[in-house]
Amino acid sequence: MLQEESQQLCRLFAEVLDYPGASLAESANECLRQLDACLPDIADQMRSFVTFVESQGRGALEELYTATFDMAPALTQYIGYHLFGETPKRSAFLVRLEEAYQSHGFDSGTELADHLCVLLRFFSVAQDVEFVMPLLEECILPVLDKMAGDLRKSKNSYAPAVTSLRLFLQQLSRRLAKVGGLA
């Protein structure tokens, strides 16, 4: 469904926005390199995140990640939580995602199916544009709009990465709609 560059960017954004590991700076730099090559308007946002990551130790990055995404419900990366809260509707959403993952032979690992990084990794292998488009447009993009705004207001250092992802996914959504799933 997605072109190779879009698949790679989905995987890279998942690595960038996942819990900080030893390869965060490398993944952020590669994401920036690919954005520079194919979406230079978006690259400037990511550039400031790369500069920040390179200036921090791993412990500081882990603390910021935890304070940002794990301790603040308004910024959690669980998309279903934003949409439905802790209700049976979220449970149904999780089941539907797991069914889609299984039909694509995708392993979501130990994380819940509605985690942003899991969804991004799924996008890199998904073949069903009829499933991906509503998930992207009705679920992920509205949540990212809110998250990016909240991060910018609080001057959080993750704001440029989330904003870059939001801009990338907006462009991806437009291309998918325009060419019928071959973006």
Secondary structure as a PSIPRED ss2 file (coil, helix, strand):
# PSIPRED VFORMAT (PSIPRED V4.0)

   1 M C   1.000  0.000  0.000
   2 L C   1.000  0.000  0.000
   3 Q C   1.000  0.000  0.000
   4 E H   0.000  1.000  0.000
   5 E H   0.000  1.000  0.000
   6 S H   0.000  1.000  0.000
   7 Q H   0.000  1.000  0.000
   8 Q H   0.000  1.000  0.000
   9 L H   0.000  1.000  0.000
  10 C H   0.000  1.000  0.000
  11 R H   0.000  1.000  0.000
  12 L H   0.000  1.000  0.000
  13 F H   0.000  1.000  0.000
  14 A H   0.000  1.000  0.000
  15 E H   0.000  1.000  0.000
  16 V H   0.000  1.000  0.000
  17 L H   0.000  1.000  0.000
  18 D C   1.000  0.000  0.000
  19 Y C   1.000  0.000  0.000
  20 P C   1.000  0.000  0.000
  21 G C   1.000  0.000  0.000
  22 A C   1.000  0.000  0.000
  23 S C   1.000  0.000  0.000
  24 L H   0.000  1.000  0.000
  25 A H   0.000  1.000  0.000
  26 E H   0.000  1.000  0.000
  27 S H   0.000  1.000  0.000
  28 A H   0.000  1.000  0.000
  29 N H   0.000  1.000  0.000
  30 E H   0.000  1.000  0.000
  31 C H   0.000  1.000  0.000
  32 L H   0.000  1.000  0.000
  33 R H   0.000  1.000  0.000
  34 Q H   0.000  1.000  0.000
  35 L H   0.000  1.000  0.000
  36 D H   0.000  1.000  0.000
  37 A H   0.000  1.000  0.000
  38 C H   0.000  1.000  0.000
  39 L C   1.000  0.000  0.000
  40 P H   0.000  1.000  0.000
  41 D H   0.000  1.000  0.000
  42 I H   0.000  1.000  0.000
  43 A H   0.000  1.000  0.000
  44 D H   0.000  1.000  0.000
  45 Q H   0.000  1.000  0.000
  46 M H   0.000  1.000  0.000
  47 R H   0.000  1.000  0.000
  48 S H   0.000  1.000  0.000
  49 F H   0.000  1.000  0.000
  50 V H   0.000  1.000  0.000
  51 T H   0.000  1.000  0.000
  52 F H   0.000  1.000  0.000
  53 V H   0.000  1.000  0.000
  54 E H   0.000  1.000  0.000
  55 S C   1.000  0.000  0.000
  56 Q C   1.000  0.000  0.000
  57 G C   1.000  0.000  0.000
  58 R H   0.000  1.000  0.000
  59 G H   0.000  1.000  0.000
  60 A H   0.000  1.000  0.000
  61 L H   0.000  1.000  0.000
  62 E H   0.000  1.000  0.000
  63 E H   0.000  1.000  0.000
  64 L H   0.000  1.000  0.000
  65 Y H   0.000  1.000  0.000
  66 T H   0.000  1.000  0.000
  67 A H   0.000  1.000  0.000
  68 T H   0.000  1.000  0.000
  69 F H   0.000  1.000  0.000
  70 D H   0.000  1.000  0.000
  71 M C   1.000  0.000  0.000
  72 A C   1.000  0.000  0.000
  73 P H   0.000  1.000  0.000
  74 A H   0.000  1.000  0.000
  75 L H   0.000  1.000  0.000
  76 T C   1.000  0.000  0.000
  77 Q C   1.000  0.000  0.000
  78 Y E   0.000  0.000  1.000
  79 I H   0.000  1.000  0.000
  80 G H   0.000  1.000  0.000
  81 Y H   0.000  1.000  0.000
  82 H H   0.000  1.000  0.000
  83 L H   0.000  1.000  0.000
  84 F H   0.000  1.000  0.000
  85 G C   1.000  0.000  0.000
  86 E C   1.000  0.000  0.000
  87 T C   1.000  0.000  0.000
  88 P H   0.000  1.000  0.000
  89 K H   0.000  1.000  0.000
  90 R H   0.000  1.000  0.000
  91 S H   0.000  1.000  0.000
  92 A H   0.000  1.000  0.000
  93 F H   0.000  1.000  0.000
  94 L H   0.000  1.000  0.000
  95 V H   0.000  1.000  0.000
  96 R H   0.000  1.000  0.000
  97 L H   0.000  1.000  0.000
  98 E H   0.000  1.000  0.000
  99 E H   0.000  1.000  0.000
 100 A H   0.000  1.000  0.000
 101 Y H   0.000  1.000  0.000
 102 Q H   0.000  1.000  0.000
 103 S H   0.000  1.000  0.000
 104 H C   1.000  0.000  0.000
 105 G C   1.000  0.000  0.000
 106 F C   1.000  0.000  0.000
 107 D C   1.000  0.000  0.000
 108 S C   1.000  0.000  0.000
 109 G C   1.000  0.000  0.000
 110 T C   1.000  0.000  0.000
 111 E C   1.000  0.000  0.000
 112 L C   1.000  0.000  0.000
 113 A C   1.000  0.000  0.000
 114 D C   1.000  0.000  0.000
 115 H E   0.000  0.000  1.000
 116 L H   0.000  1.000  0.000
 117 C H   0.000  1.000  0.000
 118 V H   0.000  1.000  0.000
 119 L H   0.000  1.000  0.000
 120 L H   0.000  1.000  0.000
 121 R H   0.000  1.000  0.000
 122 F H   0.000  1.000  0.000
 123 F H   0.000  1.000  0.000
 124 S C   1.000  0.000  0.000
 125 V C   1.000  0.000  0.000
 126 A C   1.000  0.000  0.000
 127 Q C   1.000  0.000  0.000
 128 D C   1.000  0.000  0.000
 129 V H   0.000  1.000  0.000
 130 E H   0.000  1.000  0.000
 131 F H   0.000  1.000  0.000
 132 V H   0.000  1.000  0.000
 133 M H   0.000  1.000  0.000
 134 P H   0.000  1.000  0.000
 135 L H   0.000  1.000  0.000
 136 L H   0.000  1.000  0.000
 137 E H   0.000  1.000  0.000
 138 E H   0.000  1.000  0.000
 139 C H   0.000  1.000  0.000
 140 I H   0.000  1.000  0.000
 141 L H   0.000  1.000  0.000
 142 P H   0.000  1.000  0.000
 143 V H   0.000  1.000  0.000
 144 L H   0.000  1.000  0.000
 145 D H   0.000  1.000  0.000
 146 K H   0.000  1.000  0.000
 147 M H   0.000  1.000  0.000
 148 A H   0.000  1.000  0.000
 149 G H   0.000  1.000  0.000
 150 D H   0.000  1.000  0.000
 151 L H   0.000  1.000  0.000
 152 R H   0.000  1.000  0.000
 153 K H   0.000  1.000  0.000
 154 S C   1.000  0.000  0.000
 155 K C   1.000  0.000  0.000
 156 N C   1.000  0.000  0.000
 157 S C   1.000  0.000  0.000
 158 Y C   1.000  0.000  0.000
 159 A H   0.000  1.000  0.000
 160 P H   0.000  1.000  0.000
 161 A H   0.000  1.000  0.000
 162 V H   0.000  1.000  0.000
 163 T H   0.000  1.000  0.000
 164 S H   0.000  1.000  0.000
 165 L H   0.000  1.000  0.000
 166 R H   0.000  1.000  0.000
 167 L H   0.000  1.000  0.000
 168 F H   0.000  1.000  0.000
 169 L H   0.000  1.000  0.000
 170 Q H   0.000  1.000  0.000
 171 Q H   0.000  1.000  0.000
 172 L H   0.000  1.000  0.000
 173 S H   0.000  1.000  0.000
 174 R H   0.000  1.000  0.000
 175 R H   0.000  1.000  0.000
 176 L H   0.000  1.000  0.000
 177 A H   0.000  1.000  0.000
 178 K H   0.000  1.000  0.000
 179 V H   0.000  1.000  0.000
 180 G C   1.000  0.000  0.000
 181 G C   1.000  0.000  0.000
 182 L C   1.000  0.000  0.000
 183 A C   1.000  0.000  0.000
